[in-house]
Amino acid sequence: MEKITVKLITDGNGNYSLFDLNNELLATTMDSLVVHNKLSIKNCQAIERGYDLDELADEVFEKRPKEIPYVDEYDFKQGVMVGFQKAVKLIGDKKFNEKDMANAVLYGMQKGLDFGKVPETDNDWVRNYIKSLQQTEWEVEIEMIGPLVYPANLPKEGEQRPAFRNKLDENGCLILKRI
């Protein structure tokens, strides 16, 4: 299966756009832009977060004891516990939140002011700086599918083999995978 590497970029407001290596727009989640391909917000969020919440929920459901009925208090409690444990594991390497970072930057700026090295600024600048450190771009691959070639439908002499094409989800959106 052929793969194409491209860039997925978010504007931070819930919109995502896909660009090729020449920075040409290939697809977007925004209905206001007319492009040939669409992107699924759910797929883009899964790439941004590093996980798909629906897949996690399905995983938890599949691991439940089969003798427990579909709707049961046990399922609910276990789902909450397993979900919480998974969330802790996913964010385990993130040691500081935005407030912690803001306090650290402000402390450093104040120390600089004490020595006359840093001009005074307001908290909005600090928050904007911290937000600028958040990832807004990911390398992704567009899933592709190619024709199945059986002896009965092999290209005849002089004919070209049919090309690969984009794989689409049930809503006609490109399917992306994080690299």
C-alpha positions in Angstrom: 0.0 0.0 0.0 1.4 3.4 -1.0 1.6 6.2 1.6 1.8 9.9 1.1 3.4 12.1 3.9 1.8 15.5 4.5 1.3 18.1 7.3 -1.8 18.4 9.4 -2.2 21.9 11.0 -4.7 23.2 13.5 -5.6 26.8 13.9 -6.3 26.2 17.6 -10.0 26.9 17.1 -11.0 23.4 16.2 -10.3 23.7 12.5 -7.7 21.5 10.7 -6.1 21.7 7.3 -3.9 19.3 5.4 -1.0 20.6 3.3 1.4 18.9 1.0 5.2 19.4 1.2 4.8 22.4 -1.1 2.4 24.0 1.3 -0.6 23.6 -1.0 -3.9 23.0 0.7 -5.1 19.4 0.1 -8.1 19.1 2.5 -9.7 20.8 5.4 -12.5 20.5 8.0 -13.8 24.0 7.2 -16.9 23.9 5.1 -16.3 27.5 4.0 -13.2 26.5 2.0 -13.8 24.7 -1.3 -11.3 21.9 -1.7 -11.5 18.5 -3.3 -11.1 16.5 -0.1 -12.6 16.7 3.3 -11.1 15.9 6.7 -12.9 14.3 9.6 -12.7 16.4 12.8 -12.8 13.1 14.8 -9.8 11.7 12.9 -7.9 15.0 13.3 -8.6 15.2 17.0 -7.3 11.6 17.4 -4.1 12.6 15.7 -3.7 15.7 17.8 -4.4 13.9 21.1 -2.5 10.7 20.2 -5.6 8.5 20.8 -9.1 8.0 19.6 -11.6 8.2 22.5 -14.1 5.9 20.7 -11.5 3.2 20.2 -10.5 3.5 23.9 -14.2 3.1 24.9 -14.6 0.1 22.6 -11.4 -1.5 24.1 -12.8 -1.1 27.6 -16.2 -2.5 26.6 -14.6 -5.5 24.8 -12.5 -6.3 27.9 -15.5 -6.5 30.3 -16.5 -9.9 31.6 -18.9 -11.4 29.0 -21.3 -12.7 31.7 -22.1 -9.0 32.7 -25.1 -7.7 30.9 -24.7 -4.9 28.3 -26.1 -2.2 30.6 -24.9 -2.7 34.2 -23.6 -0.7 37.1 -20.5 -2.8 37.0 -19.8 -1.7 33.4 -20.2 1.9 34.4 -18.0 1.8 37.4 -15.3 -0.3 35.6 -15.5 2.1 32.7 -14.9 5.1 34.9 -12.0 3.4 36.7 -10.3 2.1 33.5 -10.9 5.4 31.7 -9.4 7.3 34.6 -6.4 5.0 34.7 -5.9 5.3 31.0 -6.1 9.2 31.2 -3.5 9.2 34.0 -1.2 7.0 31.9 -1.7 9.2 28.8 -0.8 12.5 30.6 1.7 10.9 33.0 4.7 12.5 31.3 3.1 16.0 31.4 4.4 17.4 34.6 3.3 21.1 34.4 0.0 22.7 33.5 -0.4 26.1 31.8 -0.7 27.9 35.2 2.5 26.3 36.4 4.3 27.5 33.2 2.9 31.0 33.6 4.1 31.2 37.1 7.6 30.0 36.1 7.8 32.5 33.3 6.6 35.4 35.5 9.1 34.4 38.2 11.9 34.5 35.7 10.7 37.8 34.3 10.6 39.3 37.8 14.1 38.1 38.5 15.2 39.7 35.3 13.4 43.0 36.3 15.2 42.8 39.7 18.4 43.0 37.7 17.1 45.4 35.1 17.3 43.0 32.2 13.7 42.3 31.2 11.1 44.9 30.3 7.8 44.8 32.1 5.0 42.9 30.3 1.5 41.7 31.1 0.2 38.3 31.8 -1.4 38.0 28.3 2.1 38.0 26.7 3.0 35.1 29.0 -0.1 33.1 28.2 0.4 33.7 24.4 4.0 32.6 24.7 3.0 29.4 26.5 0.3 28.7 23.9 2.9 29.2 21.2 4.8 26.2 22.7 1.8 23.9 22.1 2.1 21.6 19.0 -0.1 22.7 16.1 1.5 20.7 13.3 1.8 16.9 12.8 3.3 14.8 10.0 0.7 12.4 8.9 0.2 9.9 6.1 -2.9 9.7 3.9 -4.1 6.1 3.7 -4.1 4.9 0.1 -5.7 1.9 -1.6 -4.7 0.4 -4.8 -6.4 -1.9 -7.2 -6.5 -5.5 -6.6 -4.7 -7.1 -9.6 -5.7 -10.6 -10.4 -4.7 -12.6 -13.5 -8.1 -11.9 -15.0 -7.7 -8.1 -14.8 -4.0 -7.6 -15.3 -3.2 -4.7 -17.6 -2.9 -5.7 -21.2 0.3 -4.9 -23.1 0.6 -1.1 -23.5 -1.9 -0.4 -20.8 -1.0 1.3 -17.5 -1.6 -0.3 -14.2 -4.4 1.6 -12.4 -3.1 4.1 -9.8 -3.5 4.1 -6.1 -6.2 6.3 -4.7 -7.1 7.9 -1.4 -8.9 5.8 1.1 -12.0 7.5 2.5 -14.1 6.9 5.6 -17.9 6.4 5.5 -18.4 10.1 5.3 -16.1 10.6 2.3 -13.2 12.1 4.4 -9.6 11.2 3.9 -8.2 8.8 6.5 -5.0 10.1 8.1 -2.5 8.2 10.3 0.0 10.0 12.6 3.6 9.2 11.8 
